[in-house]
Amino acid sequence: MPPSQGSAHPLRLLGVYAVLLAVIYALVFFAGDHSPTPKLGIDLQGGTRVTLTARTPDGSKPSQDSLRRAQTIIENRVNGLGVSGSEVVIDGDNLVITVPGDDGGQAKALATTAKLYIRPVLSAVPAVGGKASAQTPGTAGTATPGTVPDTTQLNPDGTVPTQPAPTTESAPTTESAPAAESTPQPRVFPAQAPTSPPAPPGGLTPQEQAKKEIADAKATRQSTDATVQQAAMAAMDCNKADPLAGNDDPNLPLVTCSTDGKEILLLDKSRIDGQEIKDATSGLNQQQARHEVNLEFKSGGSDAWAALTGEYINKRVAFVLDSKVVSAPVVQSGPQQGGRTTISGSFTAATAKELANTLKYGSLPLSFQTSEAETVSATLGLSSLRAGLLAGAIGLAVVLLYCLLYYRMLGFLAGFSLIASGVAVYGIIVLLGRWIGFTLDLAGIAGLIIGIGLTADSFVVFFERIKDEMREGRSFRSAVPRGWQRAQRTNLSGKTVSLIASVVLYILAAGQVKGFAFTLGITTVLDVIVLYLVTAPLMMLASRSSFWAKPSVNGLGAIQEVARERRAGEALVKETAR
């Protein structure tokens, strides 16, 4: 509580608030990206809207329960990435993701099905222009032993081995060698590539067409026949959309591409399911200067990982995410215990974080394909912003004018307090945008305007309590601290109710209503701080000034006249009683 007359000087409280403002704006200008502007939401800066169409393995209509679970998982991924201001809504049988900015790649990445399998590599050939190139027979199925010392993690081998065949033949093997070791490696000849399957006949529904595409892809790319596998590798086009994305059978071999489209690989059946992942994080390997995704397996996955790495020393194993090979490193030591491993590849900090976040929050119950992507214009939002700010400025000006007319010079103290509150709110919004990705949208701006308006209500309560004290016959100097004692209880009660309403609304609401509740809560808390550190000290200083004590200045002359008349009346009653 501000000091009463005779205690510490109110300038100390004003100094505390000045220091707080200095700290806030020091962080604004000298920390982070140094941009003194808040992050704007989709309705103000525009964004990208991506419509995702669900594809079930049997081509049936997705259930609403599976769509809701997919929506929840994607929202968790959004929170994990810090993509503030994004929206994930169900539209019929589709999911619609909207993210701020003009890059739709992030929205598409959020919809990754995240079905991860770890499969041994049986054969691999480079892809030229998205298709398989001719290979020297017998060199596609083995990986060159690395020269890196033994380690407890996987080291990436992002390219196909270039050493001559005699070197690869000397690679050590174990008794439980993969199936590809017991059969001749398939030769890939482009001339033998079968033609693409014919287009589906007319009259098929989208669900039936999707079902046929998945069935055709499984018949060729997941065949157990070596000849069919050879033909599938020759016909594989890494530049086309994959109908098997998230729909491949883990119990069958798989012909697929690497995520960068530079390799076509024949993989054995899955040995470890991504459901065995306990945790996934991303980080920078300081020694090798590369971004990696660190996986921790559950107990069952840990045992399977130890067995797999013991079996495939100096051979490649592939991490397959949604039917695409994310990484296919060489196992350079084994068996590896502890249930931890690392996925390495051509990752940036952002892509490594996205993959770790995707694996951490689990696989979607459905696979999706992008059916529509569009840019959301901010023109309408900016027009609404200008109209809203104009309305807020007019309303604030009217409030200040009323305060000046009714409270005279005390209205200037209210205006100064409002400015102090607004400056602090702006800096805090900028910092929250950097630290937690908070984005300011139209609903949030409405919450700010209402919150600052509630701050003006606090001044009115304070001023009226001062007038009540002066009606009792006290001077302006003594009425201010006593009025503050009474006003602060009323103000704290009102702010507590407002804060509780904001918290409840934030917890129960969704979408932009959360932004409204968040900004309203911030301004409510800051209102209390401004009352204690700015408004009350200013009034204490004014009460000690002979200038502010003049009735013509503070507008309290009529109240003082009422007090004098009351005292005169009381004196007359006492004299009459005698």
Phi, psi and omega in degrees: 000140178301152183289145174278178182300132178097349178262199185303152186288137180298339179300334178294321178292320176297325178294322177299316180294322178297321178295319178300316178297320180298318179295315181301312185279341169294319176292324180296316188265340186237008177228152179073219185273001176066009179275120183274030181238143179286158174285136182259149179281181183299320184288347180252322182253355184085177181183193181237131178248125181242126177262125183249128179259126181287143177232117177266152182302327181263007177077007181281170180288132180293146179281155178294329178295317179294324177294320179293321178293320176298319178300316180296316181296317180295321177297322176295321177296321177301313180296322180293329179274347184074027179276084184284149178087001179279155178229139176232113183232154176267127179234093183067241178261012184242162169249135179244119180251129177236126179235148177295154179091180185252014180257108180279353181297324180293320179295320179293322180295328180296337183266010177302131184297326175070034171270106185256132174228146175253116185237141172292147178270122178266325183200150179208141177225150177289150178254127177249118183065026179090351181242161182293141175258165180294142181234149172291129185302138173089356183256355186276340191263355183240152178249140183290133178300136182281160177261002178287138178302160180305142180215168181261016176224170178275136174252135189290147171232085190285351182237162176287139182304140181248359179290154179296160186303321181302328180292318182290335181289341182274002180297135181294147178232168177239171180296328181264054181292157181294164184301329183292338180287336183266358178230152179302142178293137181291136175270140182248116177240120181304330183294338182271358184296130178287159177288158179297147179299146182297154179298145181299142182296156179296153178098351179283139175285162177304323179293318179293322179294317178297320179297320180293319180297318179294317180296318180296318181294320179293323183296330182258310188277348177238027178283151176265359180275127183299323181294318179293322177298318179298316180292324180294322178294323179291326183271351185295131177241109184286351182272350183265157176297141184264112178292342181273359184305110181079003184238009182285152179272117183291346181269006179234157174298168183214132170259123184207181182247161168283160184296333178273359177073017183262349181223146170245127188235146169256120185246148175282176179296160184294139176255333179222132179269144178298342177295345178277000179282127178272320182205155178217130178225160177245155180190173180256123174282106186294325184290319183254003175053054179215152178272139184225162173246120183263126182249142172236122183271157169288179185299316180295318178293327179297317178294318179294324179293320178297318180293319182294314181292331175290329181278331188245044174296134181064019174235169185264142169235146186247136170266113188250114180249117181052048175070010176241141181278113177283318181205143178225074184279168175268133175282115185256356173203152181185168352289146183262121182261172174100347176072020180235145176204176185227135172260122178241150180183200180276065184264145162260175178300320182291315183290326176294320179294320179298315181295316179298318179295320179297316181288327183293319185269005171092170184274152176283149178286352181225157169260150185231151169233146181286118179258341182198139174221130182217157178268133179266121181284146179260007184301311181296320180296318179294323176297317178295323178297313179299318179295318180293317178295322178297316178297319178296318179296318179296315179299318180294320178297320179295319179298315180295321178297319177298317180297321180292320181289323186270322184250005179057231185293341176296336176298330177293325177295321177296317179297319179297320179295321177297319178297316179299320179293315181297321179297317179294318180299317182299312179298321180294320179297319178299314182293321178296326176298325180281318190277318183239008178073023180293132179245140183267120178242185183298319179296321178295321177296321176299320177297322178296315182297316179295319180297318179292326175297322177295331176298320177298324177300324180296322178296318181299317179299316180298312182297320181292326177293326176296318179296323178298318179294322180289331176295333177283359177101005181277156177282167178300322183296318181274338182287330184296306180296324179289322176295324177295322178302319181282322185289325186294327178295316179296315181295317180296322178297314180295319180292326178296316178298316180297319180293319178298318178297321179296316181295314180298317179296321180294321182289319187270338186276174178219160175068220186290340178298329176299319179297321177298312181295322182296310182291326177296320178295319179299312182293330177294315178296316181293331177300317179296318180297317180295321179300317184281325187258347182235298187297307182298314177299321178298319179293324177297317178295319180296324181293338181266001182260132177294330179294311182290341180282347179293132179301327179292339180268310183273353177070019183255016180298318180296323179293318179296324178295319177299320179295319179296317179298322179294317180295321179295320178297318179296321178295320179296320179298319180294319180294321179295323180295333179287000000 
